[in-house]
Amino acid sequence: MTSPGPDGLVVSQATLDDWKVVGGWAADEGWNPGLSDSASFFAQDPGGFFIGRVDGEPVSAVSVVNYSADYAFLGFYLVRPDLRGNGYGLATWETALAHAGGRTVGLDGVVAQQDNYRKSGFELAYRTARFTGVAPVGEEPSGVRAAGPTDRAAITAYDSACCPADRPVFLESWLTAPGHRTFVRHDGAGRLSGYAVIRPARDSLRIGPLFADTADDARALFAALATAADGSALAVDVPRTNTAAVALVEKLGLTPSFETARMYTGPVRAFARERVHGVTSLELG
């Protein structure tokens, strides 16, 4: 797919190699992308990544990843800083958004772009804050252990209850990506009551997702993540609507660094929002 744009811009589907350049742009914006994120993003929908070029040089990017027949997620809306204001971003956006077809599209929008997103039909659902810092290492949490291959089916089912769409293909890659570590917690009956992933990123370790039944489950999982971090800085994106999750990270000494808004173009299926103590990724939902 290619699409002509202003001043010689040509928008086409991006390759995984193209996205290494885009990942560098995201790092420059302070987004702190995970070191192994891109491969998992492409595993979900390899046709959902778009790059704009002028004279063969990358200048703009957007991803619109289709999760299901009803839901897609938009991310990586970026234009090279020295080329902003030329219409490259909007032209790339319009080409990429067509990939979603009639699906409801979600995004996590930075403050500076939220008015523009509203003009494109996105409505605010809730706000998310990135909390960063070094979490104290405490006692070994009860009921938490490192996940193994036999946990995959239970994690996938649990994840589906916490998201607007099923995403088994993405999870297959995300849970096994280099450097990604997954922890699970079970209740007294042996039922999965939460799971969390920690991964290396450009500027710190990133947590996501952190899904848990209760604040106690989330606290136990976070304790395991802090032990795994072993004194390294952490970053986690917490929905402001989950007051228990906000209270947890604040009590651990993490502080907010920036805010985004989760926005949708239409209705999404019901999911357990109260279980979302940490978003998987601002770039992919």
Disulfide bonds with the S-S distance in Angstrom:
none
